Amino acid sequence: MGTIPSVISSSQIATRITEAILAKQLAPGTRLGEQQLADLFGVSRTLVREALTRLMARGIVTVSARRGWFVIEPTPEQAREAFEARRVIELGLLRQAGLRPIPSAAVAQLREHIAREEAAIAGADVGARSYLLGDFHVCLCECLGNSLLSETLRDLTARTTLTAMLHQSSEQAEESCSEHVLIVQALERGDLEQAEQLMQAHLLHVESGLNQVRSSDPLAPLRQALAPVSHEVAAPHLHRHSPTRSSQSHSSTSSRKRKPL
C-alpha cells in the first residue's frame, strides 16, 4: 500500500484531514479507520489516534466505542451555529481592522488567492474551488493579523463545508468568488465599513443558499433510491421467473394426458 510522504506528526495528519474536508474529498459520515490511516501515512496507530482526538476536540470528527471514527454529519442546528460563529469572528475582525491600516502586501496576497479561485472555477476543479473558496476567509483572517483566530475559523469553515457537501453549484461558486472580489476591493480602498457590510451579506448569501437546498426536498436521496422500477427494466426479469397462467395450464394439461410408459 502506498504511503503519503512527509507526514511526521499528529498535527500534520489532522491538517491533511481538514484540508480534504474543505476540498469536499471527505463526505459527512465517512469512516476514518485507524489502521487504514496509519498505513496510508506510514505512521503508528497511536499517532493517528492523537490526530483524530485533536479533530474530535475541534468538532470535526466523532467517535463511537464500537464503530470507530467518523467525519461529523452536521445537523441544521449545528450548521446555523457554525455560521453564527463565523459571523462573530469575521465581522469582528473587519471592525477591529479599522483601527489600523491594511498592509498593501496583505491586499496583494488576497488578490493572488482570488486569482487561484477563478482558475479553479474556470477549470471545473470542484475540490480545488471548494477548498479555495473556504480558505479565502482563513487567508483574510491571517492577513488581518490574527493567526490564533484563523485556526478556529478554519475548523468552522470545515463544518459549514460539510453542510454544503455536494450542494454548491458552479454558479454559486462564481457568485462567492465575485463577492470575495468586492470585499477585497473595499479593503484596498480602505473602506472597512463597506467591507464589513459586504462580508455580512456574503455569509448570509452562502447560508441561505444551503438552507434552500436543504429544505427543497430532504427526502430526495431516499425518494430516488426507492422509486419503482420501470416496466421496461422489470419485464425481462418477470418473464424469466413468472410463467403465465396459460403456459402453466398447458403444461398441466399435457401432464395429465401423458400416459405412463
LOPATI-70868 format. One record per residue: residue in three letters; x, y, z of N, C-alpha, C in turn. Coordinates in pm, 1 decimal, decimal comma. Atoms other than C-alpha are relative to their C-alpha. Last residue first. Example, Ala and Ser with C-alpha at 12.3 -4.5 7.8 and 13.67 -1.06 7.14 Angstrom:
BEGIN
- Ser_-82,0_-119,0_-6,0_1367,0_-106,0_714,0_-77,0_109,0_73,0
- Ala_89,0_-119,0_0,0_1230,0_-450,0_780,0_90,0_120,0_0,0
***
This chain:
BEGIN
- Leu_-60,6_103,8_86,5_-4462,4_-4599,0_-2002,4_-11,6_-136,5_63,7
- Pro_-126,2_57,3_-52,0_-4703,5_-4374,5_-1820,1_49,4_-107,2_-91,2
- Lys_17,3_132,1_-61,3_-4956,1_-4191,8_-2029,3_133,6_-53,9_50,1
- Arg_-112,5_88,0_26,5_-4931,5_-3815,8_-2094,1_-19,8_-131,4_76,4
- Lys_25,0_84,0_116,6_-5272,7_-3654,5_-2097,7_108,6_-103,1_-23,6
- Arg_111,6_91,8_-26,5_-5248,8_-3518,4_-1738,4_-20,6_-96,5_-116,2
- Ser_-42,5_97,8_-100,3_-4903,7_-3374,2_-1793,1_-110,9_-100,6_25,2
- Ser_-89,2_94,9_65,4_-5007,1_-3204,1_-2111,3_41,2_-111,4_93,7
- Thr_84,0_84,1_85,7_-5295,2_-3043,3_-1927,1_82,2_-107,0_-67,2
- Ser_75,3_90,0_-86,2_-5064,3_-2913,4_-1650,4_-84,2_-96,5_-81,9
- Ser_-93,3_97,6_-54,5_-4817,6_-2769,2_-1900,3_-73,8_-102,1_84,8
- His_-36,4_89,9_109,6_-5094,7_-2600,6_-2090,4_91,1_-109,8_51,7
- Ser_115,8_84,8_27,8_-5238,6_-2454,9_-1769,6_32,8_-102,7_-106,2
- Gln_10,2_94,7_-109,8_-4894,8_-2318,6_-1663,3_-113,3_-98,9_-25,3
- Ser_-106,6_97,3_19,0_-4848,2_-2168,9_-2009,6_-2,4_-102,7_111,2
- Ser_32,3_87,7_111,6_-5190,0_-2007,7_-1988,7_106,8_-105,2_-19,0
- Arg_101,4_97,3_-40,1_-5126,8_-1871,1_-1636,3_-27,5_-98,0_-113,0
- Thr_138,6_-47,1_7,5_-4806,4_-1703,4_-1749,9_-94,5_-111,8_39,6
- Pro_73,5_49,9_117,4_-4463,3_-1814,3_-1633,6_-144,9_43,2_6,7
- Ser_143,9_6,3_-27,7_-4300,3_-1588,0_-1368,6_-74,7_-45,8_-123,2
- His_31,4_71,5_-123,1_-3922,1_-1628,1_-1344,3_-148,9_-13,3_28,5
- Arg_-86,8_115,0_-25,3_-3781,2_-1540,1_-1685,2_-50,6_-84,4_116,1
- His_23,9_105,5_98,6_-4074,2_-1324,3_-1795,1_83,5_-123,3_29,8
- Leu_129,0_63,6_-27,0_-4063,4_-1122,2_-1474,8_-25,2_-115,1_-95,4
- His_-12,3_75,7_-124,8_-3692,4_-1047,9_-1511,0_-129,3_-76,9_28,8
- Pro_-77,6_121,2_27,7_-3734,9_-945,1_-1873,1_12,1_-87,9_123,4
- Ala_65,3_100,1_84,0_-4025,5_-715,7_-1776,1_84,2_-123,8_-27,2
- Ala_49,9_113,4_-77,2_-3861,3_-530,2_-1481,7_-50,2_-114,1_-88,1
- Val_-109,6_66,3_-69,2_-3644,0_-294,3_-1684,0_-47,5_-127,3_67,2
- Glu_-97,0_42,8_101,3_-3908,3_-199,5_-1938,1_114,3_-75,1_64,5
- His_45,3_127,1_58,4_-4173,6_-193,3_-1664,1_100,4_-53,9_-100,7
- Ser_83,5_-14,0_119,7_-3980,3_76,3_-1477,0_-35,4_-136,5_-56,6
- Val_-76,3_40,3_117,4_-3852,9_2,2_-1126,3_-91,0_6,0_-121,3
- Pro_37,7_127,3_63,1_-4047,4_197,5_-867,5_84,8_-28,7_-122,2
- Ala_93,2_-19,9_111,3_-3850,1_479,5_-693,9_-32,9_-134,6_-64,8
- Leu_115,8_88,6_-13,4_-3690,9_369,6_-367,9_-104,0_19,2_-110,3
- Ala_-42,8_138,1_-18,7_-3342,0_511,2_-433,0_-117,3_-97,1_-0,3
- Gln_-59,2_48,9_124,4_-3476,1_835,5_-579,2_37,6_-147,1_12,0
- Arg_106,3_6,5_99,8_-3706,7_902,1_-285,0_53,0_-59,5_-130,7
- Leu_78,1_119,7_-28,7_-3428,8_815,5_-40,1_-110,6_-19,6_-102,7
- Pro_-82,3_120,2_20,8_-3193,0_1069,9_-198,8_-77,7_-129,1_22,0
- Ala_-35,3_25,5_140,2_-3472,4_1334,1_-236,2_87,0_-124,7_-18,2
- Leu_12,1_143,8_24,8_-3613,1_1304,7_117,4_44,8_-38,6_-140,9
- Pro_-91,8_74,5_-85,3_-3489,6_1648,7_227,8_-4,1_-150,6_-22,6
- Asp_54,8_134,4_-9,3_-3662,5_1807,6_-71,7_95,4_-85,3_83,3
- Ser_69,8_25,1_125,7_-3618,9_2184,7_-117,5_-64,0_-138,8_0,5
- Ser_144,4_3,0_-18,9_-3542,1_2249,7_250,1_-76,2_-34,0_-127,4
- Arg_38,8_92,9_-104,4_-3174,7_2156,3_240,5_-151,3_-14,0_9,9
- Val_-25,6_136,2_47,8_-3109,8_2322,5_-94,0_-50,9_-101,8_100,4
- Gln_92,8_26,7_109,8_-3279,1_2643,5_17,8_17,1_-142,2_-50,9
- Asn_132,6_23,8_-57,4_-3095,6_2636,4_350,9_-101,0_-34,0_-107,3
- Leu_0,5_134,9_-54,9_-2763,1_2598,8_171,5_-135,9_-35,4_57,8
- Gly_-5,5_92,9_112,2_-2829,4_2908,0_-40,1_-2,8_-144,7_46,5
- Ser_136,0_11,0_54,4_-2939,1_3098,2_270,2_-3,8_-94,9_-118,7
- Glu_83,8_77,7_-91,0_-2605,0_3021,6_437,0_-141,1_-18,2_-55,9
- Val_-44,6_139,5_2,6_-2398,1_3140,1_140,2_-91,3_-87,0_85,8
- His_29,8_54,4_133,3_-2599,8_3460,2_99,7_35,9_-148,0_-6,9
- Leu_144,3_25,6_1,9_-2590,2_3534,0_472,5_-41,6_-64,5_-131,5
- Leu_24,8_114,7_-87,4_-2212,2_3495,1_467,3_-148,6_-35,9_4,4
- His_-57,2_120,3_61,2_-2181,2_3726,6_165,5_-30,3_-124,3_84,1
- Ala_90,2_41,2_108,2_-2415,8_3991,1_304,7_47,5_-130,0_-63,5
- Gln_124,7_43,9_-62,7_-2213,7_4007,0_626,7_-98,8_-49,6_-105,3
- Met_-24,9_131,3_-59,5_-1889,9_4019,7_430,2_-126,7_-54,9_64,7
- Leu_-8,6_98,4_108,8_-2017,7_4303,5_211,7_21,1_-140,9_55,4
- Gln_135,3_18,6_51,7_-2125,1_4503,8_516,4_-2,6_-106,8_-110,0
- Glu_76,2_73,0_-101,3_-1784,7_4451,9_679,6_-142,0_-28,2_-48,9
- Ala_-49,7_137,9_2,0_-1601,2_4554,8_361,9_-77,6_-85,6_99,3
- Gln_58,9_64,7_117,0_-1820,0_4865,6_338,1_44,0_-146,5_-8,0
- Glu_143,5_11,7_-27,2_-1727,0_4964,6_692,4_-70,7_-70,1_-114,8
- Leu_22,5_117,8_-84,8_-1360,7_4887,0_623,7_-147,8_-20,2_32,3
- Asp_138,8_-14,4_-45,2_-1341,0_5131,0_331,7_-37,2_-124,2_80,7
- Gly_-1,8_-40,6_-140,0_-961,9_5145,1_299,1_-138,3_19,8_57,7
- Arg_37,0_-141,8_-8,5_-989,0_5143,9_-78,6_9,3_52,4_143,3
- Glu_-103,9_-73,5_71,6_-797,4_4814,9_-87,9_-27,2_149,8_3,0
- Leu_-118,6_-5,7_-86,2_-1027,6_4672,3_176,9_110,0_83,5_-63,3
- Ala_33,0_-92,0_-108,8_-1331,9_4763,4_-34,1_118,5_15,0_95,5
- Gln_-1,3_-135,3_56,4_-1173,7_4596,9_-338,0_-30,4_104,4_107,2
- Val_-141,0_-40,7_10,9_-1101,1_4288,3_-127,7_11,4_140,5_-58,6
- Ile_-51,9_-20,2_-135,6_-1466,7_4260,2_-26,9_144,0_49,8_-5,0
- Leu_54,1_-126,5_-50,6_-1584,5_4311,2_-385,6_53,0_31,1_140,1
- Val_-64,9_-110,5_72,4_-1354,7_4034,7_-512,3_-46,2_134,5_54,7
- His_-134,4_-14,1_-57,1_-1477,8_3794,5_-244,5_73,7_117,4_-64,8
- Glu_19,1_-71,0_-127,1_-1834,0_3861,0_-362,1_133,3_17,8_73,0
- Ser_26,8_-140,6_33,0_-1732,7_3764,3_-715,1_-18,5_83,1_126,5
- Cys_-127,1_-59,0_42,0_-1580,4_3440,0_-582,0_-17,7_148,6_-32,0
- Ser_-82,2_-15,3_-119,2_-1899,7_3356,5_-397,3_131,8_67,2_-32,9
- Glu_55,8_-111,0_-78,5_-2107,1_3421,7_-708,5_84,1_25,2_124,9
- Glu_-36,3_-124,5_68,4_-1879,2_3200,6_-917,7_-51,4_121,4_76,1
- Ala_-143,5_-19,9_-21,7_-1913,5_2918,8_-665,2_45,7_130,1_-64,6
- Gln_-16,2_-48,8_-136,5_-2291,6_2956,6_-667,3_146,5_26,5_31,4
- Glu_51,0_-137,5_-2,9_-2294,4_2925,0_-1046,7_15,6_60,0_139,3
- Ser_-102,4_-87,4_58,6_-2069,0_2617,9_-1034,0_-43,7_145,6_5,3
- Ser_-11,3_8,3_144,3_-2316,6_2453,7_-797,7_111,9_90,2_-49,7
- Gln_-35,9_-127,8_60,4_-2274,9_2408,8_-424,5_22,0_-18,1_-150,1
- His_114,6_-85,5_27,4_-2476,4_2112,6_-294,2_37,3_129,3_-72,4
- Leu_70,1_39,2_122,6_-2230,5_1822,2_-297,4_-115,4_91,8_-38,3
- Met_-53,9_107,3_82,2_-2120,5_1896,1_60,5_-94,2_-40,1_-114,3
- Ala_18,0_-34,4_140,9_-2259,8_2228,4_180,2_37,7_-113,9_-94,5
- Thr_141,7_-27,9_22,6_-2310,8_2109,4_536,4_-27,5_21,8_-148,0
- Leu_68,4_129,4_-10,1_-1964,0_1953,9_533,0_-149,6_16,3_-22,2
- Thr_-26,2_70,4_126,2_-1830,2_2289,4_408,6_-68,0_-136,3_1,0
- Thr_98,4_-50,8_96,5_-2002,3_2462,4_701,8_21,3_-63,8_-137,0
- Arg_135,3_44,7_-37,5_-1809,7_2236,6_939,2_-104,7_48,6_-99,5
- Ala_9,8_142,4_32,0_-1478,5_2288,8_757,1_-139,4_-52,0_33,1
- Thr_20,3_7,1_144,7_-1534,7_2665,7_770,4_-11,4_-145,7_-44,4
- Leu_139,5_-38,6_25,0_-1578,0_2642,6_1147,6_-32,6_-8,8_-148,9
- Asp_86,2_108,8_-47,1_-1249,8_2449,8_1174,9_-147,8_30,1_-26,5
- Arg_-18,7_113,4_91,2_-1063,3_2701,6_958,0_-91,7_-116,3_39,6
- Leu_81,4_-25,8_118,4_-1213,1_2987,6_1158,3_13,1_-113,5_-100,4
- Thr_140,1_20,2_-38,1_-1070,5_2846,9_1479,6_-90,5_15,8_-121,1
- Glu_15,5_144,8_-19,3_-729,5_2819,4_1314,2_-143,3_-34,5_39,8
- Ser_5,2_62,8_132,4_-757,0_3176,9_1180,4_-16,2_-151,2_11,9
- Leu_138,7_17,3_43,0_-847,8_3302,1_1526,9_-9,7_-69,3_-135,7
- Leu_68,8_83,8_-98,7_-493,9_3240,7_1651,5_-143,6_-27,0_-43,1
- Ser_-22,9_140,0_34,1_-332,2_3374,6_1330,9_-71,0_-94,0_97,0
- Asn_41,5_81,6_-113,9_-485,1_3718,1_1383,6_10,1_-148,1_-36,0
- Gly_-93,3_7,4_-111,7_-308,6_3981,1_1170,9_-43,3_-82,6_118,6
- Leu_40,4_-102,9_-95,8_-573,8_4097,3_925,6_77,2_-12,9_131,0
- Cys_-45,0_-128,8_53,3_-391,6_3897,9_658,0_-35,6_116,2_93,4
- Glu_-145,1_-7,9_-16,9_-435,9_3584,3_868,8_54,2_135,0_-46,9
- Cys_-24,4_-8,3_-144,1_-811,0_3639,6_893,0_149,3_14,7_28,0
- Leu_35,1_-136,6_-39,0_-829,3_3709,0_520,0_28,4_21,4_148,5
- Cys_-106,2_-87,2_50,6_-645,3_3382,3_448,3_-24,5_145,3_40,9
- Val_-114,0_24,5_-88,0_-888,6_3191,7_669,3_115,9_91,1_-39,3
- His_35,7_-60,4_-128,0_-1181,2_3351,0_484,3_111,8_-19,0_103,3
- Phe_-6,7_-146,0_13,2_-1026,1_3275,6_146,3_-23,6_66,5_135,0
- Asp_-128,1_-47,1_-54,6_-973,5_2915,5_263,3_18,0_150,7_-15,7
- Gly_3,8_1,4_-145,7_-1340,9_2837,1_210,7_125,5_60,5_60,3
- Leu_109,0_-89,7_-41,1_-1343,3_2948,4_-151,5_-11,2_5,0_151,9
- Leu_-44,5_-139,6_11,1_-1000,4_2789,8_-204,1_-108,4_98,6_43,0
- Tyr_-105,1_-29,6_-97,9_-1101,4_2446,2_-73,5_35,6_148,0_-1,7
- Ser_59,8_5,5_-132,3_-1427,6_2435,7_-266,7_101,4_37,6_106,7
- Arg_82,4_-119,8_-16,3_-1259,4_2553,9_-586,5_-63,4_3,2_138,7
- Ala_-84,3_-119,1_-16,6_-982,5_2297,9_-554,0_-84,3_123,8_24,4
- Gly_-73,6_8,5_-125,0_-1220,3_2006,8_-496,9_81,4_125,7_27,8
- Val_91,8_-19,3_-111,7_-1461,4_2108,8_-771,1_73,1_-1,0_133,8
- Asp_-58,7_83,0_-104,7_-1191,3_2154,1_-1037,1_-80,2_21,9_128,3
- Ala_99,7_95,8_-47,7_-1406,0_2290,6_-1320,0_58,1_-99,4_100,4
- Gly_-46,0_134,3_34,4_-1101,5_2460,8_-1477,0_-91,7_-110,0_48,2
- Ala_-7,5_11,2_146,7_-1269,2_2801,8_-1481,2_40,0_-140,8_-42,1
- Ile_137,8_-1,4_50,9_-1367,1_2762,7_-1115,3_-1,0_-18,1_-151,3
- Ala_62,1_128,0_-37,5_-1013,2_2658,6_-1017,8_-142,4_-8,9_-52,9
- Ala_-59,1_104,3_84,0_-862,0_2949,8_-1212,2_-63,8_-135,6_29,4
- Glu_53,6_-15,1_135,7_-1102,2_3197,8_-1051,3_53,3_-108,2_-93,1
- Glu_142,2_38,5_-3,0_-1016,2_3073,8_-702,9_-57,1_0,5_-141,6
- Arg_0,6_146,8_-4,4_-644,0_3094,8_-784,3_-143,5_-53,8_7,7
- Ala_-40,5_45,1_133,2_-686,7_3457,6_-889,3_1,9_-152,4_-6,8
- Ile_118,4_-7,2_85,2_-879,9_3517,6_-566,7_32,2_-46,4_-142,2
- His_88,1_110,4_-38,7_-579,8_3397,7_-365,0_-124,1_-3,5_-89,7
- Glu_-59,6_121,9_54,5_-348,3_3629,3_-555,4_-87,5_-121,5_31,1
- Arg_25,2_-3,3_145,4_-580,6_3920,1_-480,7_56,4_-125,3_-66,7
- Leu_141,5_32,3_20,2_-577,1_3826,6_-111,2_-34,5_-1,3_-148,8
- Gln_16,0_142,9_-30,7_-197,1_3818,7_-106,6_-143,9_-44,2_-23,0
- Ala_-57,3_73,7_113,2_-181,9_4158,5_-280,1_-15,6_-150,7_19,6
- Val_95,8_-12,7_110,0_-418,2_4303,5_-18,5_49,1_-78,4_-120,9
- Ala_115,0_83,8_-34,5_-194,5_4168,3_257,3_-103,8_2,5_-110,6
- Ala_-39,9_138,8_24,9_116,2_4314,7_91,7_-114,7_-95,9_29,6
- Ser_16,5_26,1_144,1_-57,2_4653,5_77,1_38,2_-143,3_-34,1
- Pro_-124,3_-3,5_78,7_-85,4_4646,7_455,1_-26,0_-32,6_-146,5
- Ile_-24,2_132,7_57,4_-438,3_4717,1_588,2_126,9_6,3_-83,5
- Pro_7,5_15,1_145,7_-428,8_5033,4_801,2_29,0_-143,3_-44,6
- Arg_-135,1_-7,5_56,9_-503,0_5016,4_1175,3_-9,1_-23,8_-150,9
- Leu_-87,6_-71,8_-93,0_-812,5_5072,5_1390,5_142,4_11,4_-52,6
- Gly_12,2_-144,1_24,1_-1045,1_4981,2_1103,2_90,8_82,0_89,5
- Ala_-100,3_-38,3_99,4_-914,6_4625,5_1130,3_-5,3_148,9_-29,8
- Gln_-124,9_-33,6_-69,0_-1114,5_4586,9_1450,1_106,8_48,3_-97,6
- Arg_28,5_-118,6_-80,5_-1441,4_4602,1_1257,1_126,9_47,0_71,2
- Leu_5,4_-113,9_92,1_-1305,7_4363,1_996,3_-26,7_130,0_76,0
- Leu_-135,8_-26,6_48,9_-1204,7_4119,5_1269,5_2,8_120,4_-93,2
- Gly_-76,7_-63,4_-107,5_-1543,6_4147,0_1438,2_140,5_34,2_-43,4
- Leu_44,5_-139,8_-5,3_-1723,1_4077,8_1111,5_75,2_75,6_109,4
- Glu_-42,4_-71,1_120,8_-1515,2_3764,0_1060,6_-41,7_146,6_0,9
- Ile_-145,0_-11,0_18,4_-1534,2_3627,8_1414,2_35,3_91,2_-116,7
- Val_-58,4_-70,3_-114,8_-1898,2_3695,7_1500,6_148,7_23,4_-22,8
- Arg_35,2_-142,4_10,3_-2013,7_3599,1_1151,7_63,6_80,0_114,0
- Arg_-80,9_-61,7_105,5_-1821,0_3272,6_1164,8_-30,5_148,7_-12,8
- Ala_-135,2_-17,7_-53,2_-1978,0_3186,5_1499,0_91,5_64,3_-103,5
- Glu_6,7_-108,6_-97,2_-2325,8_3244,7_1356,6_138,6_29,9_57,0
- Phe_6,8_-125,8_75,2_-2240,8_3028,9_1055,6_-7,2_119,7_94,5
- Ala_-131,1_-21,1_62,4_-2128,5_2745,2_1282,9_1,6_130,3_-78,9
- Glu_-91,8_-47,4_-102,6_-2442,1_2779,0_1497,3_138,2_29,4_-58,9
- Arg_37,9_-138,0_-33,1_-2664,8_2751,2_1191,5_96,6_58,9_103,0
- Ala_-42,7_-84,5_112,4_-2477,6_2442,0_1074,7_-31,6_146,5_28,1
- Gln_-144,8_-14,7_-10,5_-2516,5_2283,5_1418,2_55,0_87,3_-112,1
- Glu_-26,9_-87,1_-114,5_-2891,3_2349,8_1409,0_150,5_23,8_16,7
- Pro_30,9_-139,2_36,5_-2923,5_2204,4_1058,1_30,2_98,7_113,1
- Thr_144,2_-21,2_5,4_-2744,5_1891,0_1183,9_-26,4_143,5_-45,3
- Pro_62,5_-112,0_-72,3_-2378,6_1843,9_1097,4_-151,3_3,4_-17,5
- Glu_111,7_-32,8_88,7_-2268,7_1494,0_988,6_-79,7_112,1_68,5
- Ile_131,0_-37,3_-53,5_-1929,9_1453,5_1155,9_-101,2_23,8_-111,9
- Val_17,5_-143,1_25,1_-1644,1_1265,6_990,8_-140,6_37,8_45,4
- Phe_75,0_-43,3_118,0_-1631,5_922,6_1153,4_7,4_152,5_-14,0
- Trp_-3,1_-144,2_25,8_-1411,5_732,5_1398,7_-72,7_34,5_-129,0
- Gly_-121,8_-69,8_39,5_-1482,8_381,4_1530,8_-20,0_149,1_-23,2
- Arg_-5,8_-18,8_146,3_-1793,1_161,7_1529,8_123,4_75,3_-46,7
- Arg_7,5_125,1_76,1_-1794,1_7,5_1876,8_24,5_17,6_-148,9
- Ala_-81,3_104,6_-62,4_-1679,3_290,6_2103,9_2,0_-127,7_-84,0
- Ser_90,8_93,9_-64,2_-1818,0_552,9_1865,2_84,7_-115,7_53,2
- Val_-44,4_137,8_-20,3_-1608,5_853,3_1768,8_-108,5_-79,4_70,6
- Thr_64,0_56,2_-118,7_-1679,6_1193,7_1617,3_43,6_-145,0_13,1
- Val_29,1_143,2_6,8_-1489,1_1410,2_1373,1_-67,3_-42,1_129,8
- Ile_-2,2_36,9_141,5_-1476,4_1784,5_1304,2_-25,0_-148,9_-20,3
- Gly_135,2_17,0_51,7_-1576,3_1926,5_1644,1_-8,0_-41,7_-145,5
- Arg_33,3_-116,7_82,5_-1234,9_2069,3_1736,5_-136,0_-14,8_-67,5
- Ala_6,2_-115,5_-89,5_-1195,1_1822,2_2023,6_-39,6_126,4_-75,4
- Met_122,7_15,4_-77,7_-1280,7_1543,4_1777,6_-17,5_119,0_94,1
- Leu_113,5_-38,5_85,0_-1016,1_1672,9_1539,2_-132,6_-15,7_72,7
- Arg_-7,2_-144,7_22,6_-748,3_1660,1_1807,8_-122,6_47,7_-77,8
- Thr_44,0_-59,0_-126,9_-861,4_1308,1_1904,4_3,6_152,3_-8,1
- Leu_146,1_7,2_-1,2_-832,7_1209,4_1539,2_-56,8_57,7_130,0
- Ala_53,2_-94,4_99,5_-473,3_1330,8_1527,4_-151,9_3,2_3,6
- Glu_-22,6_-135,1_-51,6_-380,1_1153,0_1852,3_-59,2_104,2_-94,6
- Arg_99,7_-20,8_-105,3_-540,8_831,8_1724,9_13,7_139,4_61,8
- Val_128,3_-24,5_65,7_-333,3_857,4_1406,6_-108,1_29,5_103,7
- Leu_-8,0_-134,1_57,0_-14,7_892,2_1610,9_-131,1_37,8_-68,9
- Thr_0,6_-94,7_-112,0_-107,2_589,7_1822,6_1,3_143,5_-51,6
- Arg_140,2_-27,3_-31,7_-194,5_394,7_1508,6_-11,1_99,0_115,6
- Ser_64,0_91,4_-94,0_169,5_427,1_1408,5_-146,4_36,9_20,6
- Val_-26,4_-31,9_-140,6_286,7_607,9_1096,1_-69,9_-103,0_88,3
- Gly_-125,0_63,2_-38,7_318,7_540,6_723,7_40,5_30,9_142,7
- Phe_-97,7_-101,7_-36,7_52,6_795,0_628,2_134,9_-58,9_42,2
- Leu_-5,4_-103,5_103,3_-164,1_548,4_436,5_109,7_102,3_28,9
- Asp_-66,4_54,8_119,0_-89,3_252,5_661,2_20,2_108,5_-105,1
- Ala_-137,8_27,7_-39,2_-173,8_452,6_975,2_79,9_-54,4_-118,1
- Leu_-71,9_-127,4_-1,1_-484,5_591,8_805,7_146,5_-20,4_37,8
- Gln_-10,0_-46,6_138,7_-603,7_240,8_721,8_77,2_131,2_-7,8
- Gln_-104,1_77,0_68,0_-521,7_119,2_1071,2_18,7_45,2_-143,6
- Glu_-132,7_-29,0_-55,2_-716,8_398,9_1239,6_110,0_-73,9_-77,1
- Gly_-60,0_114,5_-68,9_-1018,8_369,3_1012,3_141,1_31,0_47,1
- Leu_-144,8_-22,4_1,3_-1182,9_702,4_929,5_65,5_-111,7_82,1
- Arg_-71,0_70,5_-107,9_-1545,7_630,7_839,4_150,2_20,9_-17,7
- Thr_-106,2_89,3_47,0_-1707,5_894,6_619,1_72,0_-64,1_118,3
- Gly_26,4_139,3_-32,5_-2025,2_1033,6_781,4_105,3_-97,5_-47,8
- Pro_53,5_20,8_-135,0_-2006,3_1371,0_608,3_-28,3_-147,6_23,3
- Ala_141,2_-35,1_-18,7_-1801,6_1344,0_287,9_-41,3_-17,4_145,5
- Leu_50,9_86,9_-106,5_-1423,5_1351,8_261,3_-142,0_44,5_31,6
- Gln_-48,4_133,5_34,7_-1299,4_1492,9_-69,3_-35,4_-102,1_107,0
- Lys_114,0_89,1_24,8_-1507,1_1810,3_-33,5_42,9_-137,9_-47,7
- Ala_2,7_26,2_144,5_-1191,6_2025,6_-65,0_-113,5_-93,5_-40,2
- Leu_20,1_-129,2_66,6_-1252,6_2168,5_283,3_-7,3_-16,1_-151,6
- Ile_140,1_-38,1_-22,8_-1292,9_1811,3_408,7_-30,5_130,9_-70,9
- Ala_81,5_88,6_84,5_-963,3_1705,8_249,9_-148,1_30,7_15,4
- Glu_-10,0_-50,6_137,4_-794,6_2010,1_406,5_-83,7_-85,1_-95,3
- Thr_79,5_-123,3_8,2_-921,8_1905,7_749,4_1,2_55,6_-141,4
- Ile_140,8_40,3_-3,6_-787,9_1551,5_700,1_-90,1_122,9_-12,5
- Arg_32,6_64,9_127,9_-447,4_1680,9_591,0_-147,9_-37,7_-4,9
- Thr_8,7_-103,6_102,9_-434,9_1921,4_888,3_-38,4_-59,4_-134,8
- Ala_125,6_-72,1_-22,8_-515,4_1643,0_1135,1_-20,4_107,5_-106,3
- Ile_107,0_90,5_42,1_-234,3_1433,4_984,7_-134,9_68,6_15,3
- Gln_1,5_1,9_146,8_3,8_1727,5_1013,8_-109,6_-91,3_-53,4
- Ser_51,4_-128,8_46,2_-87,3_1780,3_1379,6_-8,2_4,1_-152,0
- Ser_145,4_9,7_-4,8_-38,0_1409,9_1452,1_-63,9_129,7_-49,5
- Ser_63,8_-34,4_-126,1_321,1_1448,6_1339,4_-151,3_-16,0_-9,3
- Ile_-78,4_44,8_-114,2_565,4_1315,8_1079,0_-68,6_26,9_133,3
- Val_89,1_-15,6_-115,1_388,4_1333,6_745,3_71,4_-56,4_122,1
- Ser_-19,8_-126,2_-71,3_635,4_1398,6_463,1_-101,8_24,6_110,3
- Pro_-127,9_-39,0_-58,7_518,8_1118,4_234,8_-8,6_128,8_81,4
- Ile_-10,2_-142,8_27,9_167,1_975,7_182,8_126,0_50,8_67,8
- Thr_14,4_-92,3_-112,2_201,4_597,5_176,9_8,6_143,3_-48,5
- Gly_-79,0_-121,3_6,6_140,3_341,7_-93,2_-27,3_90,0_118,3
- Met_85,4_-119,6_0,0_0,0_0,0_0,0_88,6_124,1_0,0
***
